[in-house]
């Protein structure tokens, strides 16, 4: 035993100096002939304290005092295993847009990285929320290392490849959102082992094959969407899957079962005739067996021939029926006594109602059915006999330019498809008071729809008439942006200049009012007004604003300057928290900046709403359900 004085400086993040007499026991073990090094291994994992050249190679085992051990144990700043798993995910996702620039191994924990949330105590990763990032890579099998993950959202990217079967090792997963990508292959049967799973959305991908029967074991599942894929076969109708209906599976044309109201076809093959073991007792028994076989084969042949004839007849009948149906116009013919200014055009020839029934229902619409009106027509709520609900827009053809507006709306509606954009077969919800949670849903959903128009459509679309009455809600408060009668396709330029200002006063951007210049930033301004309307609970041109010579934006700017945000929120929203209200006001203020160049894009607005508000308890339920 000898005493060795040691001075040690640890890593830069935890630098300290200690000089103490420590006892060391060493033995001479040469590493190379005639030369060697004295190596001191610290308790800092994998870090070398010092190297001292000696005549002999030695290995030194140091027994540190309790104080030194405690100090050295604080030296480790290596990234957590969850962090390394996320870095592997980053490489696999192919982040060409550099959205994950703050993901690096210099941090001890990944909890402050973009789209990441951790548990409070052990700082394990529980949420990955990365929608709309234009990722073009794949989902790696190493995602299974995040065994405490509860929510994974990679929706609306450009991911390809398969869904890794190893994902079942994320055993605490409660919500999995992979919709609107280009994922291929089948649905992994191992997903059935995620016993805590409550939300599963794999819609709008390229998934093939049958729906695994293991999904019936997901007893906690409350939301399922497998629509718009290429799935085939029978949908299991037992267990967890028995709770879901048509909307969870539609768009998979080769699925059958009770949920899609489509019977599964039985096989046309016949069961094989298995020969019984022949008895060697008598020849008569052999002759009898051959005779019976002959009768069975003959009967089967005749039955097969009859089935072929029947199928041929049915095929001819089906082709004839399709030929007749193809000759029908999709435009519903006006009746002789129909009002000449009312016209109904359907987008699809497969509506489950005859033309006469549709026209009869349209004729019966009156003022009690009106849900909205614009400069070129009126929108009615029409309920069919089977409770199917439609939004019907009647065009007033006496107005100059009404035909052009209507044709433009049909052109745009026919070229876009998004969950937060209305189409001609969406439903309307009755008017009722929205609590704060529902208003946040409206804000986020509307932002998604607008971001799709501005950033994912080619050419991009500027709506020009964003207002609260053009946001339709379904029974679950899912918003749909509607009324594209004033929308413009921006083909060669990022703006549209008009001499006639269209839109709704109170929502119009200053540059549009002054110069007739409509851009995507004009829509951003209108969306900011919509946010304020949701928060304050008043129209943009409410008399309380007008009497002061202001609109809703000017009134809000005064409250911001006076730092009086407490008087902003609609008093009927008793469930709101101040921090969330403050965040929404700040986003609205940026959207309604008088300088269009200073306004964020709708993509940035959506990211602010989804990321900055994700920690709000009022949005957590929303994220769990979407």
N, C-alpha and C positions, 0 to 999 in steps of 0.2 A: 504494500500500500504506500503510495506517495501522494503528496498534495500538489495539485496542478492549478495555478491561477489561470482563469479563462476570462477573456473579454469578448462578448458576443453581441453583434447587432443583427436583429431579426429583420423581417420583411419591412418594406417601406411603409406599409399601412399600419404596422404595429411596432414601430422602432423603439427599442429600449436598450440600455447598456447595463450589464451586470458583471461585476468582478468579485469572484468569491473563490475561496479555497474549497475545491471539490475533490473527493477521493476517487481515484481511478485505479482499476485493476486492468492490466494490459498483459498481453502475451505477444511474443514475436512470431508472426506468421508471414514469411516473405511472399509478396505478390509477384515480384520479379527478382531474378538473381541480381545481387549487388546493388539494388536500389529499392526504395519503398517510401510509403507515405503514412503519416499518422492521421487517421481519419476520426473525426468527432461527429457522431450522428445525433442531431437534436431531436426533441420531441415534436418540432415542427415537421409535419409529415413530408418526407422526401427532401428536406433542406439540409445542405452541408454547412456545418458551423465553420470549419476551417481546415486547412491543409498545411502540414508542416513537413518539409523534406527531412528525412533521416537516413542514416546509413542502412538501416534494416527496415523491411516492410513490417508494419504492425497493425493490429486491429485492437482498438481500445473500446472497452465496454465501460461506460460512465454511469455511475450511480448518483443521480442528482439528489440534492436535498429537497425537502418537501416544498420549500418556497420557490426554488428554481423550477420545479416541475409544474407548479401552478402557473408560473409566468409563461413558460414555454408553451403550455397547452393552449394559450390564447393566440398563438401565432398563425394558426391555419386560417386562410382566407379562400380556400378552394371553392369553386362553384358547386352547389348542391347537385346530387344525382338528377333531380328533376330538371335543373337548369341544363345539364348536359343532354338530357333526353329532348328538351325543347330545341337545343342547337341542332340536333340531328333532324328534328322536324323541320326547322328552318331551311336546312340544305335541301331536303326532299321536296318542300313546297315550291322551290324555285321562285324566290321573291324578287322578280325583275323590277317591281316598282319601288323596292327598297323601303317597304312599309315597316320592316322589322329591324331597322338600323340600330335600335337601342338594345337588341338581343346580343349580348356579348359576354364572354366568360370572365370579365373583370369584376362582375358583381358576385356577391356571396349567395344571394337568392334572386330568383327571377320575378319576384312578386310585383315589381314596378315596371316590368316590360309591357309593351303594347299588347293589349288584348288578354292579359294574364291576371288572374286573381288567385290568391292563396288563402289557406286557412289561417286563423288568427294565432294559434299557439305554435304549431310545429312548422309553419310556413311551407306546407306542401301545396303543390299546384292543384286547384280544384276546378278552375274554369279556363278554357281557351275559347275566346270569342273573336274570330277573325273573318267576318263576312265581307264580301264585296272588295277584296284586295287584289283581284286579278291574278291569283296564284295559278301557275300553269304546270305544277309538278304532280306528285303523287303523295298518298298517305303512307308513311313508312310503317313497317312492322314494329319499330321501336316505340311506337305510341303506347305499347303495352307496358312500358316501364313506368308510366304515370299512373300508378295503381290507386291513387287517391282522387283521380279525376272524376268530377261529377257532371260537368257540362262541356261538350265539345261542339262548337259551331264553326264550320268551314263552308257555310252555304254561299251560293251565288258567286263562286269563283270559276276557274277553268281547269279544275283538277281532273286528271284522267287516271287510268289504271284501275285496280280493284280495291275493294274495301278489305283491309287485312283481317283475316280471321282471328289474329292475335288480340284484337280489340276487346275480346271477352275478358282479358286479364285486367282491364280497367273495371274491376268488379263493383265499384261504387258509382258507376256512371248512371245518371238520372235523365239526362237529355242529350240526344245525338241528332244534330242538324247538318246534313250533307246534301241538301236539295240544291237543284239548279247548278250542277256541275256536269262533267262528262265521264262519270265513273262507269266502269264496265264490269263484266263478269256477273256473278250471281250474288244474292244476299247471303252472307256467311251464316251458316246454321249456328255458329257459336254465339251469335247475338242472343239466342234464346237462353244463354246462361247469365245474362245481365239481369239478375232478379230485381234490382232496384230501378230499372229503366221505366220512366214515366212518359217521355216524349221521344218519338222516333219519326224523323222526316227524311226519306230518301227519294223524294219525288223529283221529276224532271231530270233524270239521268239516262244512262243507256244500259241499265241493268236488265239481265236476261235470266231465263230459267224459272223454276218454280219457287213459290213462296215456302221457305222452310217450315216444316211442321213444328220445329222447336219454338217458334214464336208464340205458340199457344200457351207456353209456360210463363210468359211475361204478365203475371197477374196484376202488377202495379201499373200497367200501361193505360194511360188516359187519352193519349193523342197518337194517331198513326196516320202517316201519309206516304203511300207507295205509288201514287198516281203518276201518269205520264212517263212510263218506262216501257220495256218490252217483255214483261213478265208473262209466263204462260202457265197453263194447267189449272187445277182446281184450287180455290181458296179454302183453306181449312176453316170449318165453321164451328169449331169447338173452342173451349178455353177462352183466352184473351181475345182472339180474333173474332169471336162471335159478337163482340160489342160494337164492331165498326161496320159501317155501311158503304154505300156507293162512292161517296166522296173520298174515301181512303184508298180506293183501288181504280178509279176511272182513268181512262187513257191507256190502259193495257188491253188491247183489243183481243188478245188470246187468253185472257183470264175468264174463268167461268165459276159459277157457284151462287149461293143464295145472296151474298153481299152485292153482287152486280146484276142480280135478277136474270141470269143467263145459265140455263141448264147445261151441264157438261155432257158431251156426246159420248155414248158408249162405244166400245171397240166393235168393229165389224167382223173381227176374227171369231172363229168357233173353237170351243174347247177340244183339245185333242182326244181321240178315242184310244184310251190305253187298253191294250190286250190283256185279258186275264190269263194267268198262268194255265197252260194246257194240262189237262190230266192225262196221264199215260194209261189210265184204266181201260178205256174203250175208244174205238174209232168213231162211234156214234156221237160221242161228246165233241170230238174235233169237228165233225161235219156240222153239228148244231152251232158251234161257235162261228165257223166260217159263214154260215147262212145268216146269222144275226148281224155279223159285220157287214155283209153285203147290203142288207136292208138299211142299216144305219148310213153307210156311205151313199147309197142311192138317194135316201131322203135328204141328206145334207146337200147333195149336188142340186137337187130340185129346189131346195130352199134358197141356196146361193144364187141360182139363176133368177128366181123370183125377186130376190132383193136387188140384183143388178138392174132388172127391168124397172123396179120401183124407183131406184135412185136416178136412172136416166130420165124418167118422167118428171121427177121433182126438179132435176137440173134444168130441163127445158122450161118448166113452169117458172122457175126462179129467174132465168134469163129473160123471159118474156115480160115478167113483172118489172124487172130493172129497166128494161128498154122503155116501157111505158112511163115509169117514174122519171127517167132522164129527160123526157120531153116536156115535163111540167115546168112552168116558170117558177122561180123562187119568189118573184114579186107577187104579193097577194092582190088579186084583182078587186078593184073597187066595185061595190054594189051600185045599182042604179040610183038608189036613194041616199047614197053616202055623201057626206059633206065633201064638196070638191076640193077643199083645202087640206083634207086629212089624208095621209098616205102612210102605209106601213110597208116596210121592206125587211125581209128576214135575211140573215147572213147564211143560214144553214137550211138545207132542204129536208132535214131530218127532225124538225120540231114535232113532238108527239101530239099535235093538235091539227085538225082539219082547218082549211082556210076559212070556211064559213063560221066555225066556232070562234076563231081569232077576231074576225071582223065584227061578229056579234058582240063580243066582249068589248072591243074598242068603241063600238057605237054606244055602249051602255055607260062609258066613263062620264063622270060629271065633276063638278067643282069639289066634291068631298074627296075625290081620288087624287087631286093635284098635290104633288110634293115639291114642285119647283117650276119656275118660269123664267124665260130669257127673252132676249130681243127677237129671236126668230122662232120660238115655239114654246110649248108647254110640256112638262114631264108629268106623267100620271103613274100611279101604282095600280097594276092590273093583276087580279088574283083569278086564276083559272079554277075550273070545277074540282080539279084534283089538288087544289091548294098550291100549285105552282105559281110563283110570283115573278112578275116582270116589270121592268121600268120601260114605259112606252113614251116615246117622244113624238108629239104631233107638230109637224112643221107648218107654220103659217105662210102659205105661198103667196099671200097678198103683199108681203114685205119684199122690197127690192133686194135681190141678192140672196134670197132664202135658199134657192136651189143650190147655189154655189157653196153656201155655208154647209148645207146638209151633205153634199157630195164630199166636201173636205173632211167632215167628221167621219163619214163612212170609210174614206181612204185611210185615215189615220188609225181608226179603230181596227180596221182589217189588217194592219201591218204590225201591231204590237200585241204583246201578251205578257202580263205581269200580275202577280197576286194583288198588288195595290193599285191596279188600273182597271176601271170598269169596262165590261163589254156589254153587248146588247142583250145578254141573258143573265145579268146580275140582279140581285134583289135589293130592296130598300127596307130599312128598319124604321119603325114608327118613332116619332119624336119623343124623347124623354131626357131628363136631366142627366148630364154626364158628371161623374165624380172625377177626382184628380187623376186617379189611375187610368180611367177610360180616356181622359184628355191626353195623357201622355201616349197612350196607344195610338190615338188619332194622329198626334204629331209625328211619331216615329214612322208609322205606316205611310202617311202622306209623303214624308221625306223620301222614303224608299221608292215610291211611285215616281216622284219627280226626278230623283237621281237616275232612275232607269231611263226616262225620257231624254234627259240631258246627256248622259254618258254612255249608255248601252245601246241606243238606237242609232242606226246609220241610214239616212242622215239624222242628226239630232233633232229633237222636237221641242219647240218653245210653246208652252200652253197658252199664255196671254190672258187667261181668265181664272187664275187660282183664287178661290174664295170659299168660305165655309159651306155655302149651299151647293158647291160643286164637289164636295167630299161626301160620298154616300157611305153609310155604315150598314154592315150586316148584323145579324142577331148577336154576334160575338164582338161587336164593336171593331171589326176589322175594316179599316177605311179603304175606299176605292176612289181614286181621282177620276172625275167624269167630265163630260161636256167638252168635246174637242172641236166644237164648231168654229172657234176663233184660232185654233192652233195653227202653227206654221212649221213646215219642214225646212230646216236651214241646210241647204245643199252646198253652196259655194262660199257662204259668208257666215259669220257668227251673229249676224243681226238681220232684222227685217225692218225696213223703213216704210211707213204708211202715212198718207195724208189724212186718213180718217182714224182717229184713236178709238179702238174697241176695248172692251173690258168693263170692269165695275169700279166706279169711283170709290175711293177710300183704300183700294188695294193696288192702284196703279203706281208704278215707280216714277219719280220726278222726271227722269230723262225721257220716259215714254210719253208723259203728259206734255212736255215742252217741245220735243223734237220728233215725236212719233217713232222713236227708235226702240224696237222690241228685241231684247236679247235674253239669253238664259238668265242673266243677272236680274232682268225684270221679273222673272218668275221667282227668283230668290227673294226679292223685295216683297212680293205678294205673299210668299210663304212666311216671311217674318211678321207681316200683318196678321196672318192666320194664327201664328203662335201667340201674339198678343191678345187676339180675340179669344183664344182658348183659355188664356190665363186670366184675363180681366172679366170675361163673360159679357162683353158688350160689343155691339157692332162698331166698325171703324168710324162711322159717321153718327154715332150716338149723340142725341141732343146735348148731353152733358159735356161733350167735347166741342161741339159746334158753337155753343153759347160763349165759349172762351176763344173762339176763332182758331181752334185747333182740330186736329184729327187724332186718331188713337196713337200714332207714332209721336206726334208733338207732345201729347199728354204724358206718354211714357218717358220721353226725354226730360221733361220737367221733373218727374218723380226721381229719375236717376240723379239729376243735378242736386236735388234736395236731399238725396239719400233717404227717401221715404218709400222703400219697397214694401213696407208692411201694409200699405193701403192699396197695393196693386191687385192682389189676388181676389178673385170672385169669392165673396163671403159664403157662398153655397158650397165651396170646396173645403169643408172642415177637415178633410183627411190629408191635406197637403202638408209638407214640411218646408220650412223656410229655405233650406239649402237648395232643394230641387227647384223651388220657385225662382231663386236667384240665378241659378244656372240657365233656366229657360229664358229669363229676361235678358241675360247677357248674350245668348245666341240670337234672340230676336233683334237686339240692338245692332249686332253685327250685320244681320241680314237686311236691315232697313237703313243702312248707312246711305247718306245722300249721294256719295260718290260710288258709282257701280264698280269701279276697279277695286275698291276697298271691301266689297262684299265677298264672302266666301262662296265657293261653288256648292252645288247641292250635295256633291259627294262629301265635301268637307263638313257641311251641315249635318249630314247623316252620321258621319263618324263622331262628331261632337255629341249628338243626341245619344248614340249607342254607347260610347265609351265614357263620357263624362257623367252620364246619368245611370250607368250600369250599377253603380254602388247604391243607388237609391232603393230603399225597401219597396217603394211603390212601383218600380220598374222590374224588380226581381221576379215578381209573379208573371209579368208580361213576357220576360225572356224565357221563363220556364214553359210558357204556353205557346211560344212561337219559335 
